[in-house]
């Protein structure tokens, strides 16, 4: 047994011992509403919160698109009464183009807010998880509530004011920061050997919400009205924020477990402004990290993050508009089509877990899986943009096989850096991914509008663009190489 193995075993023993002591201490001192105090219970609450967050986002996509289309349509035809308007009249190019631009700009504003908020709120979350999480939930609630307000009073408020909503997520960082804190809580509460399985269950919870949200919303629209799923989204957001009250603060557990000698814990004793600047300096000025970022494979993987960042935008409001316009179907039917990918994704994730892929450690295997996922994403999006419905369904099926591209990218880049640099590299990767997403919304709106003008085969232009980005990512991945192995002579030289 070498020194690294002994250190890992010691760390695992200390983790288990600490978790047991922390659990006993928590039972004695926690308030009565802290009913989830064991690692298993805390993880269960976190997974339920992930489900509620994703559900709140997925259940609002179809009704928000339907209401936005109805409002823009009424303004276009000068119909300000309350009588129903034929949905077929709303498929005019001018109406669909305006709608695409509104959603595209909203995506870009949300990305900007995420880039601005990730560092300061990340530093604050390192001190205490729950206050930052509650702030993030407040920001997300404000965003959803503001959108509902504008959609409800569109005759008084300009519809373009929905673009104010994403800026309200500056309160706490919104949904992005809430999910970051949840994964940090999972990491705090569980030993290293249990985290991979908990992360898998959180991914399963998210995909379950992706599967259930759109068809639920479509059914409610057909049965009652778009306002029922819109209100349910607000309720899910509220529950997702409030559920954190059931667990104790976990940042102190992590601090006690790992000690307070490193820079990140010294930052906890500084003022928050100094801590934020210290975090920025540690991310971008670490000489060892800078040398790592100069390595070709790391730079290539960061380029992959940029290229694949827009891919997640293809199966949201853009798909609803495209399906409804191209095949002359209702938004509700488009919502049922979204559920197809969610269901297939659950099957794929389940197969990956049963094949022991969630504990990937071999760089070569990770790389091959990432390349295959990128290939599936490229082929899927090209088929999605095809003129036939059979081609679209085939594209959705193949796209579900590209689910692991994001996690595999994180796994690959973590294998190229030292463990002490993983957090910094992940932060940089998140920023790079945000930069890649920034122009994607408006550019996809432009390609959608231009595709409608060209007509015919070219209506799938935005999906051809996304497919091209996935193929480019595949080509980049072909040049990624593993980190050179350290030989015994290298170790002796270092010593």
GICOR-V743920 format. One record per backbone hydrogen bond with DSSP energy under -1.0 kcal/mol. CO is the residue of the C=O (numbers start at 0). NH is the residue of the N-H. If there is no record, write none. Layout:
co->(CO	CO)
nh->(NH	NH)
This chain:
co->(1	2	3	4	5	6	7	8	9	10	11	12	13	14	15	16	17	18	19	20	21	22	23	24	25	30	32	37	38	39	40	41	42	43	44	45	46	47	48	49	50	51	52	53	54	59	60	61	62	63	64	65	66	67	68	69	70	71	72	73	85	86	87	91	92	93	94	95	96	97	98	99	100	101	102	103	104	105	106	107	108	109	110	111	112	113	116	117	118	119	120	121	123	128	129	130	131	132	133	134	135	136	137	138	139	140	141	142	143	144	145	146	147	148	152	152	157	158	159	160	161	164	165	166	167	168	169	172	173	174	175	176	177	178	179	180	181	182	183	184	185	190	190	193	194	195	196	197	198	199	200	201	202	203	204	205	206	207	208	211	212	213	214	215	216	217	218	219	224	225	226	227	228	229	230	231	232	233	234	235	236	237	238	241	242	243	245	249	250	251	252	253	261	262	265	266	270	271	272	273	274	275	276	277	278	279	280	285	286	287	288	291	294	295	296	297	298	299	300	301	302	303	304	307	309	310	315	316	317	318	319	320	321	322	329	330	331	332	333	334	337	338	339	340	341	342	343	344	345	346	347	348	349	350	351	352	356	361	362	363	364	365	366	367	368	369	370	371	372	373	374	375	376	377	378	379	380	382	387	388	389	390	391	392	393	394	395	397	398	401	403	404	405	406	407	408	409	410	417	418	420	421	422	423	424	425	426	427	428	429	430	431	432	433	438	439	440	441	442	443	444	445	446	447	448	449	450	454	455	456	457	459	460	461	462	463	464	465	466	467	468	469	470	471	472	473	475	476	486	487	488	489	490)
nh->(5	6	7	8	9	10	11	12	13	14	15	16	17	18	19	20	21	22	23	24	25	26	27	28	29	33	34	41	42	43	44	45	46	47	48	49	50	51	52	53	54	55	56	57	58	63	64	65	66	67	68	69	70	71	72	73	74	75	76	78	88	89	90	95	96	97	98	99	100	101	102	103	104	105	106	107	108	109	110	111	112	113	114	115	116	117	120	121	122	123	124	125	127	132	133	134	135	136	137	138	139	140	141	142	143	144	145	146	147	148	149	150	151	152	155	156	160	161	162	163	164	167	168	169	170	172	171	176	177	178	179	180	181	182	183	184	185	186	187	188	189	193	194	197	198	199	200	201	202	203	204	205	206	207	208	209	210	211	212	215	216	217	218	219	220	221	222	223	227	229	230	231	232	233	234	235	236	237	238	239	240	241	242	244	245	246	35	253	254	255	256	257	265	266	268	269	274	275	276	277	278	279	280	281	282	283	284	289	290	291	292	294	298	299	300	301	302	303	304	305	306	307	308	310	312	313	319	320	321	322	323	324	325	326	333	334	335	336	337	338	341	342	343	344	345	346	347	348	349	350	351	352	353	354	356	355	359	365	366	367	368	369	370	371	372	373	374	375	376	377	378	379	380	381	382	383	384	385	391	392	393	394	395	396	397	398	399	400	401	404	407	408	409	410	411	412	413	414	420	421	424	425	426	427	428	429	430	431	432	433	434	435	436	437	442	443	444	445	446	447	448	449	450	451	452	453	454	457	458	459	460	463	464	465	466	467	468	469	470	471	472	473	474	475	476	477	478	479	490	491	492	493	494)
